[in-house]
Amino acid sequence: MNEKILIVGDSFVSNSGVYDKTITYAKHVAQDFNSVDIKAIPGAGNSSICNAVLSNFKSYNIVIINWTDTSRYDIQLQDKETINYYKQTNNQMAMIDQNLWLMSNGLRGYRNNKDSIKLWEPIYKKYFQVEDCWRKTLEQLLLVQSLLKIHGKKFINFFSFDTFTPMSFIEFEKKFQTTKNYNQKRWKNFLKHNSWLDYIDWNQVWFWKNKYTETGGIMDWCHDNTNDKGHHPTDDGHEQFYNLVVKPWLLNYTKHTTQEQT
């Protein structure tokens, strides 16, 4: 069977932009397996990630979704006047599948320039709610998961960071690991009071577990298993995550026809 693999996510899988020189785990998949497409962009939020999966999954047998920080807001722009206005600013935007997206880059990234602060700071100050961000991301995950199952696709969900139990959405480096405000009780209460979450197949959501959290992401794994200390994996971190986590999962569903064998 000729497996086709789609990988969708943020800068952790990106093959363009500022992280182009980093050999991400997604690039390792593309180097090691045939028929791999990567759709990702630095700063992408979960709305645009979800939309990219929905727009592209049908042509693939296997889908890897790399979700990101739940505090990121994305807005798909359609109105020409609005598009022209924001093109004159320094707000982060990206063209994904012929749709233009306006991106906040999360609580950590929206302060990058004055235009971004002007747009996003009032939203974060007046409307940002932790549980609401969780809700939106998990609704998107459930939608994607349900659709992929209906169409018989093999898939797995990763998160770039632990975005469910720490109450800080800006402290992603290893030096903050022991001092983050982890709130397991708040997360468990959210799970308890939202019965629709039972429809999520949590076996298809990969979490890294350690003494601090049960919802760790890729970066948390890298902090515990490699020499990585930053908020993005190094080349070595990506390679080890690929070899020890991603590749073994893929081998369960492919015949592993490598580029060299073709």
DRENMI-112998 format. One record per residue (C-alpha): x negated, y negated, z. Coordinates in nm, 3 decimals. Example, Ala and Ser with C-alpha at 12.3 -4.5 7.8 and 13.67 -1.06 7.14 Angstrom:
BEGIN
-1.230, 0.450, 0.780
-1.367, 0.106, 0.714
# end
This chain:
BEGIN
0.000, 0.000, 0.000
-0.138, -0.339, -0.100
-0.102, -0.537, 0.221
-0.072, -0.914, 0.196
-0.152, -1.113, 0.509
-0.028, -1.462, 0.597
-0.188, -1.657, 0.883
-0.018, -1.977, 0.999
-0.134, -2.212, 1.275
-0.317, -2.522, 1.387
-0.690, -2.604, 1.389
-0.765, -2.264, 1.545
-0.705, -2.108, 1.205
-0.763, -2.411, 0.986
-0.964, -2.377, 0.667
-0.966, -2.748, 0.592
-1.045, -3.081, 0.752
-1.273, -3.154, 1.046
-1.303, -2.786, 1.144
-1.393, -2.670, 0.793
-1.745, -2.570, 0.902
-1.615, -2.346, 1.180
-1.578, -1.981, 1.084
-1.240, -1.923, 1.248
-1.096, -1.582, 1.325
-0.860, -1.641, 1.032
-1.158, -1.683, 0.802
-1.297, -1.354, 0.931
-0.969, -1.188, 0.834
-0.995, -1.342, 0.486
-1.354, -1.224, 0.452
-1.280, -0.871, 0.570
-0.940, -0.801, 0.414
-0.796, -0.849, 0.068
-0.495, -1.070, -0.008
-0.513, -1.312, 0.285
-0.365, -1.662, 0.278
-0.422, -1.920, 0.554
-0.174, -2.203, 0.602
-0.288, -2.436, 0.876
-0.387, -2.789, 0.955
-0.555, -2.957, 1.255
-0.299, -3.126, 1.478
-0.005, -2.922, 1.355
0.275, -2.879, 1.607
0.506, -2.584, 1.645
0.786, -2.734, 1.433
0.564, -2.752, 1.126
0.410, -2.412, 1.206
0.757, -2.260, 1.227
0.862, -2.425, 0.901
0.549, -2.298, 0.724
0.628, -1.940, 0.828
0.993, -1.969, 0.720
0.889, -2.115, 0.384
0.627, -1.854, 0.298
0.673, -1.522, 0.479
0.870, -1.332, 0.213
0.566, -1.263, -0.007
0.367, -1.100, 0.274
0.369, -0.770, 0.462
0.184, -0.895, 0.771
0.218, -1.234, 0.941
-0.004, -1.380, 1.215
0.143, -1.687, 1.383
-0.091, -1.906, 1.586
0.135, -2.134, 1.790
-0.009, -2.440, 1.957
0.030, -2.682, 2.248
0.405, -2.721, 2.317
0.370, -3.095, 2.383
0.313, -3.171, 2.014
0.594, -3.341, 1.822
0.634, -3.306, 1.445
0.875, -3.498, 1.222
0.935, -3.403, 0.860
0.968, -3.720, 0.654
1.205, -3.735, 0.356
1.317, -4.096, 0.318
1.088, -4.279, 0.072
1.102, -4.606, 0.262
1.001, -4.433, 0.584
0.721, -4.243, 0.409
0.584, -4.562, 0.254
0.593, -4.734, 0.592
0.395, -4.465, 0.772
0.145, -4.432, 0.488
0.038, -4.786, 0.573
-0.045, -4.683, 0.929
-0.313, -4.465, 1.089
-0.065, -4.212, 1.224
-0.160, -3.851, 1.164
0.028, -3.703, 0.869
-0.007, -3.385, 0.667
0.141, -3.244, 0.348
0.254, -2.886, 0.407
0.438, -2.697, 0.134
0.516, -3.023, -0.046
0.671, -3.173, 0.267
0.515, -3.466, 0.451
0.492, -3.428, 0.827
0.428, -3.697, 1.087
0.242, -3.549, 1.385
0.186, -3.667, 1.741
-0.104, -3.426, 1.810
0.027, -3.377, 2.164
-0.027, -3.552, 2.495
-0.400, -3.513, 2.448
-0.423, -3.639, 2.091
-0.164, -3.911, 2.039
-0.391, -4.179, 2.189
-0.635, -4.154, 1.896
-0.544, -4.494, 1.754
-0.321, -4.797, 1.813
-0.060, -4.699, 1.555
-0.020, -4.355, 1.708
0.008, -4.499, 2.059
0.270, -4.750, 1.941
0.485, -4.474, 1.792
0.445, -4.186, 2.036
0.377, -4.339, 2.378
0.739, -4.455, 2.434
0.861, -4.106, 2.341
0.624, -3.934, 2.581
0.697, -4.180, 2.862
1.076, -4.177, 2.828
1.168, -3.838, 2.685
0.893, -3.584, 2.741
1.013, -3.288, 2.951
0.804, -2.979, 3.011
1.094, -2.733, 2.997
1.235, -2.895, 2.685
0.902, -2.844, 2.508
0.900, -2.480, 2.615
1.258, -2.442, 2.493
1.189, -2.582, 2.148
0.879, -2.372, 2.091
1.040, -2.050, 2.214
1.353, -2.111, 2.007
1.126, -2.145, 1.704
0.935, -1.832, 1.802
1.261, -1.638, 1.841
1.387, -1.759, 1.502
1.063, -1.659, 1.330
1.046, -1.327, 1.513
1.407, -1.235, 1.431
1.366, -1.319, 1.063
1.042, -1.125, 1.031
1.203, -0.822, 1.193
1.506, -0.837, 0.963
1.275, -0.833, 0.663
1.058, -0.553, 0.799
0.739, -0.757, 0.840
0.460, -0.668, 1.080
0.363, -0.966, 1.293
0.197, -1.094, 1.607
0.219, -1.426, 1.794
-0.084, -1.598, 1.946
-0.106, -1.930, 2.131
-0.411, -2.153, 2.104
-0.395, -2.246, 2.473
-0.206, -2.153, 2.786
0.083, -2.391, 2.733
0.335, -2.246, 2.980
0.194, -2.238, 3.332
-0.055, -2.531, 3.356
0.123, -2.861, 3.408
-0.155, -3.051, 3.232
-0.140, -3.064, 2.853
-0.480, -3.226, 2.812
-0.723, -3.014, 3.019
-0.819, -2.734, 2.782
-1.193, -2.706, 2.859
-1.336, -2.431, 3.077
-1.443, -2.678, 3.348
-1.075, -2.732, 3.430
-0.993, -2.363, 3.459
-1.011, -2.352, 3.838
-0.852, -2.694, 3.899
-0.554, -2.693, 3.662
-0.215, -2.739, 3.822
-0.082, -2.392, 3.747
0.287, -2.360, 3.828
0.391, -1.998, 3.791
0.711, -2.062, 3.985
0.830, -2.328, 3.740
0.764, -2.097, 3.445
0.937, -1.801, 3.609
1.238, -2.017, 3.697
1.259, -2.122, 3.333
1.258, -1.758, 3.226
1.520, -1.671, 3.488
1.764, -1.946, 3.394
1.747, -1.902, 3.017
1.892, -1.559, 2.948
1.850, -1.598, 2.570
1.476, -1.550, 2.622
1.553, -1.180, 2.672
1.598, -1.158, 2.296
1.230, -1.238, 2.242
1.020, -0.928, 2.187
0.745, -1.019, 2.431
0.546, -0.715, 2.316
0.482, -0.909, 1.996
0.352, -1.213, 2.188
-0.014, -1.177, 2.280
-0.106, -1.337, 2.613
-0.442, -1.329, 2.789
-0.406, -1.252, 3.159
-0.651, -1.342, 3.434
-0.633, -1.440, 3.800
-0.497, -1.784, 3.711
-0.228, -1.709, 3.456
-0.033, -1.444, 3.270
0.028, -1.663, 2.965
-0.326, -1.743, 2.854
-0.407, -1.827, 2.494
-0.701, -1.775, 2.262
-0.908, -2.046, 2.431
-0.852, -1.890, 2.773
-0.971, -1.555, 2.635
-1.282, -1.722, 2.493
-1.358, -1.887, 2.827
-1.344, -1.552, 3.004
-1.514, -1.334, 2.743
-1.766, -1.556, 2.561
-1.997, -1.847, 2.634
-1.740, -2.096, 2.503
-1.669, -2.393, 2.727
-1.484, -2.641, 2.504
-1.126, -2.682, 2.382
-1.189, -2.504, 2.049
-1.365, -2.171, 1.999
-1.718, -2.175, 1.864
-1.821, -1.956, 1.571
-1.921, -1.689, 1.822
-1.593, -1.720, 2.012
-1.392, -1.682, 1.693
-1.598, -1.384, 1.580
-1.561, -1.201, 1.909
-1.188, -1.274, 1.928
-1.151, -1.142, 1.576
-1.351, -0.825, 1.639
-1.201, -0.741, 1.978
-0.840, -0.858, 1.941
-0.729, -0.944, 1.588
-0.904, -0.678, 1.381
-0.796, -0.382, 1.599
-0.436, -0.502, 1.572
-0.461, -0.537, 1.193
-0.613, -0.192, 1.154
-0.294, -0.042, 1.294
-0.103, -0.168, 0.990
-0.351, -0.165, 0.702
-0.576, 0.076, 0.519
-0.850, -0.184, 0.564
-0.948, -0.232, 0.204
-1.235, -0.478, 0.239
-1.354, -0.735, -0.010
-1.666, -0.523, -0.074
-1.460, -0.220, -0.175
-1.278, -0.401, -0.455
# end
